[in-house]
Amino acid sequence: MGSILGKAKALEYLLAAKSFTGPAGEALGLYNKCYDDSQTLKDSVLELAQRIALFPRVALNQTKSVLSFLNPPNDAFQLDFEAFYDIEQGPEQQANVRKFIELSEGQSANHYELGLGDSVMALYDLWDGSM
């Protein structure tokens, strides 16, 4: 996220657990396109795949290879994983996980989870249930 948004903006979103809409994520450059519905997404993906399939495989592979330098180094992934694992094993985070399951009633797609950018404050008893 930091390589796309820059350090300051990534920290703003990550440290404050700020959420954003689909169109906002597109505007931030986090993904190429936000689709209004699943059928439009499926149609667009199929159209793109059919277009890409027109080109020689060797050219496609070379293009991907040339751009691979943009990928973060493996060391960065390892550091991310280790930091995440260390945090997840801590007693504070274990308590947060238990409270999250309680607040979300063990379900996805409920009021708590769908508003997670705001409702995450309930983990710290700072959310009134409004969105």
N, C-alpha and C positions, 0 to 999 in steps of 0.2 A: 504494500500500500504506500509506503514511504517513497518508493522509487517512482510511483505514478503521481502522487499528490504533492510530494515534497515533505520534508520532515515536519515542518510547523503544522500544516493542515492535517497530516496523518496523526500527529500527536493530539490535535484538537478532537478528532473523531474517536480515536482509540482510548485516550485517557478519560474522556468524559462519557464514553459509551454512547456517543451520539448516533442516531439513526438517520437515514435519508431515504427518500422515495426512489422508485425506479428511474424516473426521468432525471432526478438529481444525480444518481450514480452514473448515469450516462454522461451528463454534463461534466462531472468530475473526471471522466475518462476511465472509470473502473471497469467498464465493459463497453462494447461497441454500440449496442442498440438496446433500448428498452421497448418491449412489445406490449401492445394493449391486451392481447389475448394469446392463448396457447396455439390456436390455429394459425395466426399470423406468424408466430415464431416458427412453427413447423414448416410452413410454406417458404419462409425466408431461408431457413437452414437447408431445405431441399434444393432451392434455387441456387444457393451458394455452392453446395456440394456438387451439383450438376455442372456448374461453371468450372469449378476446380478440376473436375474429372476430365475436362476437355484437354488439359495440358499434359505434356509428357511427364511421366513419373519422375524421371531423373531430374528434370528442371524443378519440379516441386520439392524434391528432397534436397537439392542444392540450395534452393531459396531458404528452406527451413534451416539448413546447416549454417548458411551465411549469417542468419539472424540469431543463431543460438548464443552468440556472445552477449546478447541482451539479457539472458537468463542469469539470475543470481548464482554465485558460486555455491557449490555443494556445502562448503563450510557455513555459509549463511543459513541454509536450511537446517543444518545440524545444530547451530547455536539457537535458532528459533525453537526447534524441537526440545532441546534440553531445558531452555528457559520455561517453556510451556509445561513440561513435565514437572519441573521443580515447583512451579506455582500450584499446579493441580494436586500435588501430594501434600501441600501444607494444610494444617488444621483449619485455618480461616476459610480456605477455598472449599474444603470438604463440608464445612458448615453451610457455605453459600450454595453448594450443590444440593444439599438436603432441603434448604429453604426454597430453592428454585423449584424443585420437584413438588414441594408442598404448594407453593403459590400457583404453579401451572397445573395443579391437580393431576400431574403425571401425563398430561395431554399436550399435543401441539395444536396449533390453530385455535387457541382460546384467547380470551381477552388479554390475559397477562402476557402470553408469548407473542401475540400479534403486535402488541405495543411495546415490545421489549426495550426499544431505545429509551422510552420514558419509564416503563414499569420496572426496569432493572433497579431503580431507586428503592423499590420495596424490599430488596435484600437488606437495605440499611434502614428500613422503617421510615422512608422519606417519600413514599408514593401514596397518593390519596385514591387511586383507582381510576382517575380520569386520564384521558389521552391527550 
